[in-house]
């Protein structure tokens, strides 16, 4: 059996959403300066997102190929600076195979 407060909670959420949307529509149709600024900023945001989307469609593969270079060696496909069996610290010290002896 469902609790009665579940339906009441859901109805309050829907009522609040409808109230917010009706106030938003009233403000949207008003000839107010803050509404005009909001419309301009909102339009700029939507236009920027559309431009980013189309730019990514055109140049996305190029950017992706630049980041993940094709080839052997290195983490991203570049040539390694050291031998693959030595770490960077070992190859920089000169004598990589020295061990400590007492």
C-alpha positions in Angstrom: 0.0 0.0 0.0 1.4 3.4 -0.9 1.8 6.2 1.6 -0.5 9.2 1.0 2.5 11.6 1.3 4.1 10.2 -1.9 1.2 11.5 -4.0 1.2 14.8 -2.1 5.0 15.2 -2.6 4.7 14.5 -6.3 1.8 16.9 -6.7 3.7 19.7 -4.9 6.7 19.2 -7.2 4.4 19.3 -10.3 2.5 22.3 -8.9 5.8 24.2 -8.3 7.1 23.4 -11.8 3.9 24.6 -13.4 4.0 27.8 -11.3 7.6 28.4 -12.3 6.9 27.8 -16.0 3.9 30.1 -15.9 5.9 32.9 -14.3 8.7 32.3 -16.8 6.3 32.6 -19.7 4.8 35.8 -18.2 8.2 37.3 -17.8 9.3 36.2 -21.3 6.3 38.0 -22.9 6.9 41.2 -20.9 8.7 44.1 -22.4 11.2 44.5 -19.6 15.0 45.3 -19.8 16.1 42.3 -17.8 14.0 40.0 -20.1 15.7 41.6 -23.1 19.1 41.1 -21.6 18.2 37.5 -20.8 17.0 36.8 -24.3 20.2 38.2 -25.8 22.4 36.2 -23.4 20.3 33.0 -24.0 20.5 33.5 -27.7 24.3 34.0 -27.5 24.6 30.7 -25.5 22.5 28.7 -27.9 24.3 30.2 -30.9 27.7 29.4 -29.3 26.7 25.8 -28.6 25.5 25.3 -32.1 28.8 26.8 -33.5 30.9 24.5 -31.2 28.8 21.6 -32.4 29.4 22.3 -36.1 33.1 23.2 -35.5 33.6 19.9 -33.8 31.9 18.0 -36.7 34.2 19.7 -39.1 37.5 19.8 -37.2 36.9 17.1 -34.5 38.8 14.3 -36.3 41.7 16.6 -37.0 42.0 17.6 -33.3 41.6 14.0 -32.2 44.3 12.9 -34.6 46.6 15.6 -33.4 46.1 14.4 -29.8 46.3 10.7 -30.5 49.2 10.6 -33.0 49.6 7.4 -35.0 52.8 5.5 -34.7 54.9 3.5 -32.3 56.4 4.5 -29.0 55.5 7.0 -26.4 52.2 7.3 -24.6 50.5 9.3 -27.3 52.4 7.9 -30.2 55.5 10.1 -30.1 59.0 8.7 -30.1 60.4 7.7 -26.7 63.3 9.5 -25.3 64.7 6.5 -23.5 65.0 2.8 -24.1 61.7 0.9 -23.4 63.3 -1.3 -20.7 64.7 1.7 -18.7 62.8 4.4 -16.8 63.6 8.0 -17.3 65.4 8.3 -14.0 67.7 5.3 -14.7 68.7 6.5 -18.2 69.4 10.1 -16.9 71.8 8.8 -14.2 74.2 7.3 -16.7 75.0 4.0 -15.1 71.6 2.4 -15.0 72.7 -1.1 -14.0 74.7 -0.1 -10.9 73.6 -1.6 -7.6 74.5 -0.6 -4.1 77.3 -2.7 -2.6 78.7 -2.5 0.9 
